[in-house]
Amino acid sequence: MESSYFKRFRMEADLAVRRQSGLPSGCRPDLPPGCRPGLPSGYRFVAWNDALIDVHARTKYRAFRDEIDATVFPCLGELEGCRRLMREIRGKSGFLPHASWLIAWGRSPEELTWCGTIQAVCERPMVGMIQNVGVVPEHRGRGLGAALVQQAMLAFREYGLRRASLEVTVQNDRAVDLYHRLGFRRSRTVYKLVDLPTPAIGVAAR
Ligand SMILES: CC(C)(COP(=O)(O)OP(=O)(O)OC[C@H]1O[C@@H](n2cnc3c(N)ncnc32)[C@H](O)[C@@H]1OP(=O)(O)O)[C@@H](O)C(=O)NCCC(=O)NCCS
């Protein structure tokens, strides 16, 4: 078994600052209080409910199983691992239910598809930390990822928090770009040592 270091950025955004950006309409970081981020037609936000914990786990699994973070955090590549992770997040004393959401698509029960998931916790004073944001592959590129992060940031403001924080694997360009557009900036760099069962995947220096 080989090991490899994966470079990760801690990124943070100031929740008090209002910025302009080139985001699609309804996906701006400067939403006025009470205004929810817009979703494309047919999609809707579903608020946290303990009965939906397994839906979060399954949606997380479908979003992460083929992605770099399933290598960095092997639990994300297994349904049981995602279930365990969801129970851990839910059990944290700083779990923030109002910043944890699903996105569903479909107007009838037959059509219902779970498309995206996000959870958040507060473990440092005044800082909301996004745990995992994931959108299933068939529904990417429509603004759902941005809307989930904005929905969590809106809740952070409603909780009275000052900063939003998250960690992202540097190789995950799409996620890094998304967070950057939403006002997150790198605050520190960390390295995660991972045991790789197969020949090492190269760590791109950046
Ligand atoms: C990262 C991730 C959450 C982004 O989700 P997404 O729904 O595709 O994100 P968005 O649609 O909001 O933004 C992504 C892109 O779509 C574009 N976009 C947004 N709304 C759009 C629309 N209405 N029409 C076309 N494109 C749109 C954005 O400009 C952005 O462009 P880019 O491809 O040049 O970056 C998703 O790729 C994912 O789940 N990845 C796997 C899990 C993961 O790595 N999560 C992050 C862990 S830190």
The ligand as a Tripos MOL2 file, in Angstrom:
@<TRIPOS>MOLECULE
LIG
   48    50     1     0     0
SMALL
NO_CHARGES

@<TRIPOS>ATOM
      1 C1        -18.4260   21.1400   -6.9010 C.3       1 LIG1
      2 C2        -19.9080   20.8950   -7.2100 C.3       1 LIG1
      3 C3        -20.6910   20.8840   -5.8960 C.3       1 LIG1
      4 C4        -20.4250   22.0130   -8.1010 C.3       1 LIG1
      5 O1        -21.8110   21.8010   -8.3080 O.3       1 LIG1
      6 P1        -22.5850   22.4480   -9.5700 P.3       1 LIG1
      7 O2        -24.0200   22.2930   -9.2980 O.co2     1 LIG1
      8 O3        -22.0570   21.8960  -10.8220 O.co2     1 LIG1
      9 O4        -22.1320   23.9640   -9.4010 O.3       1 LIG1
     10 P2        -22.7300   25.2210  -10.2020 P.3       1 LIG1
     11 O5        -23.5950   24.7650  -11.3060 O.co2     1 LIG1
     12 O6        -23.2840   26.1380   -9.1960 O.co2     1 LIG1
     13 O7        -21.4190   25.8810  -10.7610 O.3       1 LIG1
     14 C5        -20.5530   25.0940  -11.5620 C.3       1 LIG1
     15 C6        -20.5160   25.6410  -12.9840 C.3       1 LIG1
     16 O8        -21.7770   25.7300  -13.5990 O.3       1 LIG1
     17 C7        -21.9480   27.0640  -14.1380 C.3       1 LIG1
     18 N1        -23.3640   27.3990  -14.0670 N.ar      1 LIG1
     19 C8        -24.0340   27.8290  -13.0060 C.ar      1 LIG1
     20 N2        -25.3270   28.0320  -13.3290 N.ar      1 LIG1
     21 C9        -25.4470   27.6960  -14.6240 C.ar      1 LIG1
     22 C10       -26.5300   27.6770  -15.5340 C.ar      1 LIG1
     23 N3        -27.7630   28.0870  -15.1730 N.pl3     1 LIG1
     24 N4        -26.3040   27.2270  -16.7910 N.ar      1 LIG1
     25 C11       -25.0730   26.8200  -17.1450 C.ar      1 LIG1
     26 N5        -24.0300   26.8300  -16.3380 N.ar      1 LIG1
     27 C12       -24.2140   27.2700  -15.0900 C.ar      1 LIG1
     28 C13       -21.1280   27.8970  -13.2520 C.3       1 LIG1
     29 O9        -20.7410   29.1120  -13.8790 O.3       1 LIG1
     30 C14       -19.9480   26.9970  -13.0570 C.3       1 LIG1
     31 O10       -19.1290   27.0640  -14.1890 O.3       1 LIG1
     32 P3        -17.7610   26.2570  -14.3180 P.3       1 LIG1
     33 O11       -18.1330   24.9080  -14.8320 O.co2     1 LIG1
     34 O12       -16.9760   27.0460  -15.3080 O.co2     1 LIG1
     35 O13       -17.1420   26.1940  -12.9580 O.co2     1 LIG1
     36 C15       -20.1150   19.5630   -7.9750 C.3       1 LIG1
     37 O14       -19.2520   19.5390   -9.0920 O.3       1 LIG1
     38 C16       -19.8760   18.3180   -7.1360 C.2       1 LIG1
     39 O15       -20.7640   17.8420   -6.4380 O.2       1 LIG1
     40 N6        -18.6580   17.7230   -7.2000 N.am      1 LIG1
     41 C17       -18.3630   16.4800   -6.4910 C.3       1 LIG1
     42 C18       -18.3880   16.6480   -4.9910 C.3       1 LIG1
     43 C19       -17.3650   17.6890   -4.5770 C.2       1 LIG1
     44 O16       -16.1980   17.6220   -4.9510 O.2       1 LIG1
     45 N7        -17.8210   18.6600   -3.7440 N.am      1 LIG1
     46 C20       -16.9570   19.7180   -3.2310 C.3       1 LIG1
     47 C21       -16.2480   19.2510   -2.0120 C.3       1 LIG1
     48 S1        -15.2090   20.5290   -1.3240 S.3       1 LIG1
@<TRIPOS>BOND
     1     1     2 1
     2     2     3 1
     3     2     4 1
     4     2    36 1
     5     4     5 1
     6     5     6 1
     7     6     7 2
     8     6     8 1
     9     6     9 1
    10     9    10 1
    11    10    11 2
    12    10    12 1
    13    10    13 1
    14    13    14 1
    15    14    15 1
    16    15    16 1
    17    15    30 1
    18    16    17 1
    19    17    18 1
    20    17    28 1
    21    18    19 ar
    22    18    27 ar
    23    19    20 ar
    24    20    21 ar
    25    21    22 ar
    26    21    27 ar
    27    22    23 1
    28    22    24 ar
    29    24    25 ar
    30    25    26 ar
    31    26    27 ar
    32    28    29 1
    33    28    30 1
    34    30    31 1
    35    31    32 1
    36    32    33 2
    37    32    34 1
    38    32    35 1
    39    36    37 1
    40    36    38 1
    41    38    39 2
    42    38    40 1
    43    40    41 1
    44    41    42 1
    45    42    43 1
    46    43    44 2
    47    43    45 1
    48    45    46 1
    49    46    47 1
    50    47    48 1
@<TRIPOS>SUBSTRUCTURE
     1 LIG1         1 GROUP 0 **** ****
